[in-house]
C-alpha cells in the first residue's frame, strides 16, 4: 500500500506517536463517528473516511506501524536537511503565518497570507488569539508591491483600483463576498491561515461554520483546534444529548403506562 510520508497518521487521528493500540482504536472510532457520511455532510466525507481508515489500518497493525514509523522518521530527516521543516507553508507569501500572540498586542500587526496583506488592530489580534477566528472585510484597495489593487478573497484575482470606489462582485469569479475574509488560528501549532470559502450558496448564501470547513488544521492536521467552534459543537452535542434523554424518558413513560393499563384491564 502506497503511503505519502507528508501525511502524519498520528496527527490525523489526533494521538501521540507513542500512543497505545487501544488509544489509537478509540481515536479512530470517535473520528469515524464524527465524519461518517451519514453524519458529516461535507463534500469530502468519503475522502476523509478513506484517510481515517488508512491511518487506522496502518497504525493498528504492529508490522505496518513499524514500517510507517521508519518512513516517517526518514521523511522528517529529509525535511530538516532541505530546510522544509521551518518553511513548509510559511514565509512572507506563504499559506500560513505564525505571529506571536502570546502577549497582548499593543499596536496593529500585519500578516501576509498567499500574497494578501491583512492589517489587524490590537483588538482584532486579541480576538484571533482567544476565539481562534476573525471575520473581516477589505472592500477598499490594498497597497502591494505593484500598487493599489483589489484582491478577491475567494479566487485571489487582483485588479487595478481604477476610479471606482466599490465593486459589487469579483470580475473573475463573480463572488459577491469577494471582500470578506475569515482568518483562523490553530491552538495546537499556532498557525494562522485564511478561508477561501465563507458563504453557503445552497443555504441562502448564509455563513459557513469554520469547523465544517476545517475539521483538521491544514498545517498540523489536528482536530478540535478552534476554541469558538469547539464551544459551538459542544453546545450542539449537549442539546442533542438532552433531546435523546427526553426521548428515552418519554418511551419509558409510555411503556410503563401500557403495562399499567394491561394490568388493569386483564388482571382484574
N, C-alpha and C positions, 0 to 999 in steps of 0.2 A: 504494500500500500504506500503510495507516494505521499510524503508529508512535506509541508513547507515550514522550514525552521523559523520563518518570521512569525508564524502563528504560535503563540505561547499557550499551550493547552491548560497549564496551571492557572494562568491569568483568565483564560476563557471560562473556566469553572469557578474562578474566584477562590482558589485554595493555594496553600503554600506548596513549594516544590518538595517538601518533606512530609506532606500530608499522608495519612494512612489510607488504606483501601476503603475503609468504612467512611471516612470523611469525604473522599472523592465520590463515593457512591451516593451519599446524602446530598452533596452539592449538585450532582447530576440530576437526581430526582427533583430537587427544588427548582432548578432551572428548566428542566423538561416540562414540568407542570406550568411554569410561568410562560414559556414560549411555545407551548403546543399549539398547532394551527387552530384547534378548536377554541383556544383561549386568546392567544395573541393574534390580532388581525392585521399585522403589518404585512406588506408585500414580500418581505424577506423571511417569512416564517419558516418555509421549507428549508431555506439555506441555513438559518440559524439552528434548526433541529439537526440538520446533517452535520454541522460543525460541532455541536454539543455531543452528538453520538460518536463522531470520530474521535473527539478528545477523550470521552469516557472509555471507549473500546481500547484506545491506546494505553491509557494510564491504569486501567483496571487489570491489565494483563502484565504480570511481572517482567516477562521477557521483552514485550514490545515497549514497556515503560523504560527499561534499562537502555534499549536501543535509542529511544526518543531522547532520553536524558543526555546520552552521548552526543547525538546530533545537535541538541540544544546548546550544550557547552561549546562545541566546535563553532556553531554559528555565532555565539556571543563573543568568542575569542576573535573570530574574523572581523566582527563589527568593531571591536576595540582597536584592532590593528588598522582598519580602514578609516577610523575616526567617525564611524557611523553611530557609535553609542551615544555621542553627545549632540549629533547634528540631525538625527532622524526626525523629520517633520518640523525641525526648529530652524532658527535663523532669522535674518532680517525680513525675508519674504516667505517664511515657512507657513505650514498649515497650523502650527501650534506656537504659542508663546508661553513663557514661564516667568511672569512678573512676580516679584517678591511682594506678596501682600500680607506677610506676617505682621508687619507694623501698619497701623492705620495711616493711609496716605494723607499727607497734608496739602498736596497740590495735585493738579491733574497729571495723569500718566497717558502715554501714547503706546498703543500696541499696533503691530503690523502683521496682519494675517492674510496670506495669499496675496500680498501686494496692496491690501486695503488698509489704510491707517484708521485707527479708532482712537479718538481722544476722549478719555473718561475723566470726569470730575472726581474729586476725592470721595463724594457721596456715592457716585456710581461704582467706583472701585471697591468701596466698603460693601455695597450691596452684592457685587460679584463675589466678594470674599466670603460672605456669610450665607447667601442664598444659593450660590452655585450657578446662577444665571442672571442675565441682564438683557432686557429688551430696550431697544433704542431706535432712532431714526436718523438718517442722513439725507434729507431732501435737498440740501444745498451742495454745491460742488466742493470737492476737497482738493487740497494742494498736493500735487505729486511732482515727481522729477520732470514730467512732461508738461506741467502747468495745471491749471484748474480744470478738473473733469468731474463728470457724474459717473458713479460706479454702481452697477446693478448688483445687489446682494444675492440675487438668485443665480444669474449666469455669469457674473463678473464682467459683463460687457462694459466698456468705457466709451464715453462720447464727450465731445467738447462742450464746455459750458454754454458757449454761444451767447445769444441775447435773451434767452428765455429763463425766467426765474424758477419755474416748476415744470415737471413733466408728469403727465398722468400715468404713463406706463413706460416700460423699458423699450427702446427702439428695436432691440434684438429679440428678446423672448416674450415681450408684451406683458410681463408681470406688472400688475398694478401695485404690488407691495415691494417694488424694487428697492426702495429706500429704507425698508425696515430690516433691522438686524437683530440677531439673538446670539449673544455671547454666552458660552458655557464654561464652567471651571470644574475640573475633576478634583475631588477631595483626596484622592489617593496619590496621583502623580503631580498635581498642581498645574496641569496643562490647561491653557485657555484656548478655545477654538470657537469657530463661528458655524452656525447652521445655515445651510443653503435652502432649507425649506422652513416655512413659517406658517402657512395657512393651508387648510384642507379644502380643496375645491369640491369634494364630494359631500361636505357637511357645511354648506352655506358659506364657504370661504372663512370658516372660523379658525382660530389659532390652534395649531397643533400643540400637543403636550410634549415637551422635550424628552421626557422619559420614554415616550413611544418612538421618538426619532432616534434617540441614542441610548438604547438599553445597555450598551457597553461603551466605555470611553474609547474613542478611536486611537488613543495613544497607548495606554497601558492595558486596554481590553478588560478592565474591571467593571463589574456591575455595581449598582447602587452607589453612584458617585455624586449625585446631585442632592444636597440636603432638602431643598424646597420640594423637589419632585418625590423624594423618599417620604416626606411628610404627607404629601397628597396621596401616594399609593397606600401608605399605612392607614390613612383615614378611610379610603375606599375598602380596604380589606377588613377593617374593624366594622364598617357598616354592613358588609356582606356577611360577616360572622354573626352580627346581631340579627339580620334577616333570617339566616339559617336557624338560629336558636329559636326565634319566634315561630318559624315554620314547623320545626320539630315539636315545639311545645303545643302548637295547635293540633298536630297529628296525634300526639299522646292524649290530649284532652278529648278529641273525637273518639279515639279508641276506648278510653275509659267510659265515656258516655254510652257507647254502643254496648259495652259489657254490662253496664248497669241496666240499660233497657232490656237486654236479653235476659238478665236475671229476674227483672220484674215481671216480664211477660211469660217466660217459660218455666220459671222455678217457683211460682206462687203456689 
